Amino acid sequence: MVDRVEFRVYYFHFASDEKKLPALSHGVPRHRLMDMDTDNSPTAAPTADPTAIFQRLRPRLFGIAYRMLGIRADAEDIVQEAWLRWHHGGSADARTPEAWLVTVVTRLSIDRLRGAIAERERYVGSWLPEPLVEEAAASPESALEAAGDLSTAFLLMLERLAPEERAVFLLHQVFEFDYAEVAAMVGKTEAACRKMLQRARERVRAERPRFAVDREAHLELLGRFVRASRSGDPAQVQALLAPEATFTGDGGGKVTTVVRVVRGADRVARLVAGIQRKWGSQVRYDIVQVNGEPGLLTWRDGVPDMITTFLVEDGRIAALYAVRNPDKLGSLRARAAPG
């Protein structure tokens, strides 16, 4: 008989530093992010302190760059470059600070993504976005709002799009810029942007989640998954999986994980149970908030070893995305280290 396993939802709260970015904007309507100190008009001249303006818009800029690139460090580099351009003359030239900064971040992200596509073709095994573990508890409402456009499943769906299509799709569908604004930001005509958005919608339509998952139900399912995993019994794990469930692992060629996607509930269940039996008492599981949704942080020997996110459909786990690549866990490991 398996011992009862108690679990809590954990949120990391790390000491602040100059490089840390605020929480993401998660597709919040634009008018709620346009609040300037001196004038709330979207076309107001930047009469407020340029540094304050940039810091106010920084969450949105990081949100765009991260959704474009899927890697925290790359997104932070883009935002830093935007800051340098803003600081060295951009703030004086910009009639609309948000439009100016979003344009810079978008175009830099498009260029960086073109290079990243070639790099990912040489990647060892499956490539997954770098997980973002939230540093403070969000309300259930904001967590649900974030889940649809920040989840691993959504970011992988965006991988189907060419860089400019991805930018147009995000700016219009997630960040709610109109066609005229999007066209100016990507340097295309409105007609071209409409065509790109149409193609993007067609490419991703079949991949979008059919409905949002209730957060409490998601948490309860993950709790059952933890207990089933601890049991080491494939049958208990399989009972929680959709028939066509998949398991995708990302080790980056640096640590052991599956190289190809494992398909089918039976094979996924045996894999999960086998990992538990192999790691045994070395393992501890924490349920954490990852990319806007509940996910699983696996510790081995007191060190964060794996972040797993889940796609839940009809009350069952349809996909597991497990990141073990140490490059993508480095920030989490550094902040979780004692002292």
N, C-alpha and C positions, 0 to 999 in steps of 0.2 A: 504493500500500500504506500502510495506516495505521500510524503508529509505535506501539510498545507503550507503554501508559500505566500507570505504576505509581501505586498509591494506598495510603494508610494510613488507618486509622480515627483521627479526631481527637476529643479531648475537651477542652473549654475549662475551664480552672481560673482563675477570676477572683479578684482580691483580695476578701476579705470586707468587708462593711460592715454597719451596724446594720439595714438594711432587708432584707438577703438572708435568704431562708427556707431551712431545711434541705431535704434531699431528700424527695420525696413518700413517703407510706406505701404506695402501690400495692396497696391491698387486703390488707395483712398482717392475719392473724387478730387479733381484738381483744385476746385475752389476752396477746399479745406486746407490745402497746402500753400495757398497764395497769400496768406496773412503776413504782410510786411509791417514793420514797426511804424512806418510813417504814412503808408497809403496802401489800402487793400486792393487797389485797381491792378489788374493783370498787366496793364500797359504803363504803370507808373514808373517814372524815372528812378534810378537807384540812388535815392537821396540818403538812405540809411547807411550805416557802417557796412562796407563791402564784406568784411569778415563775418559779421552777423548774418548778412544775407546768405552767404555761402553755407554757413553752418546750418541755417534753417532749411536749405534745400538739399543738404548733403545726404540725408536718408533716401530721398527720391533718386538722387544721382547714383548712389550705391545700388539701390534696387534695380535700376535699369541696367547698370553694368554687370551686376551679378546674374541677372536673368539672361543677359546676352552671352555671358562667358562661362558661368557655372563654377568658377573658381574664385574663392575669396581674395587671394593675393592679387590676381589679375584685376579684379574689380576695384580693389583698393588702389592699385597702381593707376588705373584710369581716372579715378576720382582725384588722386594726388596730382596728376598731370593737368586735369581741369582746374584745380586750385591754383597751380602755378600760372596757367594762362590767364585766369581770372585776376590773380594778384598783380601780374605784370601787364596791366593795361586793359584787360577784358572788362573789368568793372566800370571803367570810364567810357568804354565804347558801347556797352549793352544798354539798349532801350528797355528791354524786358529781361531781367536777370534769369528767370527760369528758362525762357526759350533759348537764351544764349548758352547757358550751362548745359541744358539737355542736349542741344545740338552738338556741342563739343564732346560730351560723353558718348553720345550715340555714334558719332563718326569715328571716334577713337576705338570704340568697342567693335564696330564693323571691321575696321582694319585689323584689330587684334584677333578677331574670330577667324578671319581668312587664314591667318597663320596657324591658329590653333587647330583648324580642320585638318591641315596636313600633318600636324603633330599627332593628332588622335588616330590617324590612319596607321601610324607606326606604334601605337600604344599596345602593350602586352595585355591581352585579355579584354574584358569589357571595360569601357570607360563610363564612370558615373560622376555626377556633379559632386563637388565638395559639400558635405553637409554643414548646415548652419545650426548650431545648438543655441537656442535662445537663452539669454542671460537672466531673464526675469519672467515671472509668470504673466501670461497675457490672459485677458478675459476670454471666456468661451466664444463670445461674439467675434472678437478680433482674431482669435485662432481660426475660426471657420472662414472668416473673410480672407485670411492669408493662405489657407490651405489650397484653394483652387488655383492660385497662380504662382506658388512658390514650391510646391511639392516636387519630389524627385520625378514622379510620373509626368508632371507637366513639363519640367525642364528637359526630360528625355524626349518628350513629344516635340519640343522646339528644335531638337537636333535634326529633325526632318526638313528644316527650312534653311534656305540659303541665307547668308548674313543679312542682306538688305531686306529680305522677306521677314526675317525674324525681328528686325528692328521695327518695321512697319506694323507687324502684328502686335508687338508688345506696346508700342507707343499708342496705338489706336484702341486695342482691345483691353489692355490692362491699365494703362495710365491715362486713357480717355482724352487724348489730344485729338482735335478734329483733323480732317484731311488736309486742310491748308497748312496747319501747323506741322503735321507729319511731313508733308512735301518739302517744306522749308528745312526741316531738321535733317532729312536724308539727302537733300539736293536733287529731288525728282519732281516731276509734275504731279498735280493731283490725280490726273488720269492714270499715270503710271502707278501711283500708290494704290489706287482703287483696284487695279489689276493684280498687283502684288498681294494685296490683302485677300482678294478672292481666291488666288492660287493657294495662299497660306491656309485659309479656312478649309479648302478642299483637302489639303494634305493632312491636316490635323483633326478633321471632324470626327473620324472614326476612333481617334485615340482619346478624346476628351472623356473624363469621368461622367457617367450619366446623372449622378446626383451627389450632393455633399453628404458626407458621413457624419452622423451625430458624434460629437466629441466624446461624450460619456460612453457611447457604445464602442467607439474605437479604443478607448482606454480599457474597457472591460475585456474586449477581445485580446488586447495585448497582454493583459494579466493572465488570461487563460493560456495564451501562447507561451508565456514564461513558465507556467506550471507544467505544461505539456513538454516543453523543451527539457526542463530539469528532470523529468521522469525518464528521459532516454528512450521512450517508447514511441516508435514511428506511428503506431495506430492513433495515439492520443494527438500527435501533431497533425496527422492527416485529417482528422475530424474537423479541424479548424480551417482547412484549405479548400479553395475552389478546385473543381476537378482539373482545370487547365492551369493551375498555379505554376508560377515560374520563380526561380531563384537566380539573381544576377549578382556576381561578386566582382569587386574591384580591388585587386592587390597591386596593380601597377607593375607587375613583374618583380616586386620587392618582397612580398610575403605570399604565403600559400593561400590560394582560394581557387574556386572553380574558374577555369579559363573561358568556358562557353556557358551560355545560359542553360540551366537545368530546367526541364519542362515536365509537367505532370505532377499531380499531388503525391503520388506514391514515391516518386524519385526525390522530390523536394523533402518529404517527410523523413525519408531514410537519411538524407544528407544532414538535415537539422539534428536528428537524433544522434547520428554518428559524430557530429562535431561536439555535442554535449558529452557523449561517452569518452571522447578523446581528451577533452579539456578537463572534465570532471570538476573537482573541488577548486580548481584554479579560477573558476568563472564566477562573476557576480553580474547581475543584470539590473540596470536602472531604466525606468521609463522616463524619457526626457522629451522636451518639445524640440522637434527637428524640422526645419523648413516649414513651419506653420502647422505641423501635425504631430501627434504623439509618435515617438519612435523609440528604439531600444539602443541603449549604450551598454556594450559588453566590456567588462573589465577582466583582465587576466594578470594575476600577480600584482594587483594594485595599480595597473596602468590601463588607460583606455585603449582597447584593442580593435573594436569594431563598432560602427554605427549602422544600424539597420532601420530602414524606413519601409513602409508597407502601403500597398494599394489594396483597399478594402472594397469589395463589391458584394451586395446582397448578404451582408453579415459574415462573409468569409474572406480570408486573405487570398487575393488574386495574384499578388506579386510581392516578392521580398527583394530589397536592394541593399546589399551589404558592402560597406566600404571599409577595407582594411589597409589600403594604401597609406603608409605612414606619413607621406607628404600631405595627405588630405586630413590627417588627424593631428598634425603637428601643433597647430594653434590650441586645440583642445587639450593635448597632452601637456603643453607648456603651462597653460593656465590652471590645469588640475594638479600640477606638481606642488608639493608642500613648500612653503616658504615663498 
